[in-house]
Amino acid sequence: MKLLKIISLQFAIVLVFLVICGCGTTVDKRQLNFEQNKSNNIKRGMTTLEIKNLFGEPDFMYETAYGENTGKEWNALIWQYYTIKDPGLKYISRKLTNTFVFWNDSNPPKLNYWNFEYTYKNGN
C-alpha cells in the first residue's frame, strides 16, 4: 500500500510539472530567425540572397513603385515575414510583420530599407 502511495505521489508531481510547462509560451522557428544578434547585422545594400540566408524564405512578396510623385520613381521588391503566428488573433491584436524593401532596379535587388515590428531577445 505504501508503494502505491509513493507511485501516486510521483505521478501527481510529474503531472503538475507537465501542466506548468504546458502553460508557458513557446518560441517558434520564425521568431528565432529574428534574434537580435542577427538583426543587428543587416546593412543597406545587402542582396536578397543574403537576407534569405539570415531569415529564410519570406511569407509574402510583392513589387511596387516608389517616388512616383517626385520624378525619381524606382521599382521596389517587398519581402514580409510574419513573425508571430496567431491566426485567431487571440493573444495579439494584429500580425507582427518584419519588412524588407529592396531596390528592384539592380541585379540582384539590393536592400534599401527595413522595418522590424518584432525582434526576439535572447532570454526573454
N, C-alpha and C positions, 0 to 999 in steps of 0.2 A: 504494500500500500504506500509506503514511504517513497519507493522508486517511482510510482505513478505520480505522486505529488511533485517530485523533482522534475520529471519529464514535462508535466503540465506547466510548471513554472518556467522552465526553459523555453517551451513553446510560446508561452504568453510573452516572454521578453523578446523573443525573435519577432513575433507578430507586431508588437508595439514598435520595435525598431524599423520594420519594413513599412509600417504605416507612416511613421515620422519621415522616413526617407522619401516616400512617395509623395509627400506634401510639398517638398522643396521644388524650386524652379529648376528647369533644365536648360542647358545652353545647346542649341543645335549647331550643326556644322557651319551654316551660313553666318551665324553670329561670330563664331570663332574665326572665320575668314577675315572679319573686320576687327581683329585685335589691334589695339592702339599702336603697338610697335610696327605692324605692317603699314598701318595708315599713315604713320609719320614719315614713311619712305617715299611717298608719292611726290612727283615733281612734274611741273609743266613741261610738255614736250614728250612725255612717255608715250610709247606706242600701245595700240590695242592689245598686242600680244603680251607686253609687259604687265598691263593691268590684269589681263586674263590669267597670267601666271601667278599673280598675287591673290586674286579674289575668285577665280573660277569663271564659269560662263554666267553672263548676266541673265536676269529673269525676263527682261523686256528690252528691246532695242527699237529705235526709230530714227528717221532722218528728218531734219527740218532746216529752214533758212533763218539766219540771224542777221540783224542790221539792215533789213530791207528799207527802212525809212531814213537811213543815214547815208546811203550811197556807197557804203562799204559792205555789201552783202557777202556773207560766207555761208557755206554749207556745213551743217553740224551733224554728227552722229552721236546719239544719246544712248547711253547704257544705264539701265536701272537695276539695282539689286534690292529686293525686298528682304530686309534683314531680320525682321521679327515676324514669324508666321503665326497668325491668329485669325484664321478665316472668318470666324464669327464675331470678331472684334469684341470678345468678352473681356479681355484683360487690358487692351489698349484701344484708344478711340479711333485710330486710323493706322494704316500701314506706315512703318518707318522705312523710308527709301533712301538709299545711298546712290547718288547720281554722278556719272562721269560724262562730260561734254568734250567731244573730240573735234578738231578741225578735220572735216571730211574732204577738203580740197588738196590735202597732201597724201602721198602714198608711201608708207602706210599712214592712216589717220593718226594725228598727234593730239595728246591731251591738252586741252585749253583751260578747263575749269572743272572743279569737282565740289560736291556738297554732301556732307555726311549728316544724316539725321540720327545715326546710331553708330557708336563705336564700343566694342566690347572691351572693358577694362579688366585686365587680369586680376583675379582675386575678388571680383565683385559679382 
